Amino acid sequence: MWLVILLIIIFFFLLVGIITLRRLGGGSFPWFQFYIKGRESGFSFKEVNLLRKVAVENRLENPVSLFWSIKQLDRSIRGIMLKFRSKGSENDPQNEQFLSKLFDFRKRVEFKLPKYKLGIKTSRKIVPRQRLQLTLTGGETFTSTVVENLRKYLAISYPEGPKMPPGFSWKGQKIEIYFWRPDDAGYVFETKVLEDFYDRKYPILHIAHSDSLLRSQKRESVRAQVNKNAYIYPLKTIESANEFEEKSAGLRSRLMDISEGGAAVLVGGKAKVGLPLKIQFSLGKNTIVMCGTVKGVSFNQKKNQSVLHIQAVPLSFKNRNKVLTYVYDLFGEREAEKKIASNNIMKRK
């Protein structure tokens, strides 16, 4: 009699276990691997459990790929956001923090891609149209663009910057060149100007190649190219930074790129490095307020315009998540904007 009761109890628990496993993703779900990888990636047991549910709901063929595949990670983050929205808990502080943690992890996965790690070691790999910053031994700074990269030298546009004394020639000058390589890092190298073709129809310089590029300032956040209206408001000090939405119109500018760590905006006239600013713009349906300091200025003398490179103070979880949702294009907003812009161009033609 006792044996029959024991067998019934064992059968009951086995049945409950099978039903539970099916609800949680099936008996084939790689529990141990998923948990270990999740803990190695910095998630708590509760967070790993939520990720596991998301992996099941999204029917990922290989759930563990969530921890190394950008595609699967984006799909899962989108799923989590939709789940929070359906429950009306998207703005819950705990959920905002969890999403921010997911975005941190996504960034780590992104920066493990070869394009962010390899870099270049020689100026022979610099592509045409790359923007350059030239500095003479006296400290004068100029801007230029790569016109052509040839075997024996780099041909660059005639430098724009401070007015030099009559009779000045670039030929023979030793210069330091700095440039930012998109999706990579900043580079510095020293070289010499081989030829100064000021008297040509399109003035250019020929500069010597260098195989000793110094890689610095590696990208700390993923950046998205944009072309949007933005408003700038001066701050007395960066300590007064805030995320309060301004109702009055500020200085009109053009947002050129955006990341969680800052932005680039185009303004008329000259500007100075070190200015504390507040910028306000729209990303999709969201209004974003970002404060930061101007860390660099690229001045176009012909157009009398400056691109301000702004380093932002850390954003709140809410605003950071909104910016990164747009940067990673999780809901196709950027792609939709591109199509609208393309259609508008076609209509004008």
Secondary structure, DSSP 8 states (H G I E B T S, - for coil): -HHHHHHHHHHHHHHHHHHHHHHTT-TTS-HHHHHHHHHHTT--HHHHHHHHHHHHHTT-SSGGGGGT-HHHHHHHHHHHHHHHHHHT-TT-HHHHHHHHHHHHHHHHHHTTSHHHH---SSGGG--TT-EEEEEETT--EEEEEEEEE-SSEEEEE--BSS---TT---TT-EEEEEEE-TTS-EEEEEEEEEEEETTSSS-EEEEE--S--EEES---S--EEEEEEEEEEE-S-GGG-------S--EEEEEEEEETTEEEEEEES---TT-EEEEEEEETTEEEEEEEEEEEEEEETTTTEEEEEEEE----HHHHHHHHHHHTTTTSHHHHHHHHHHHHHHHH-
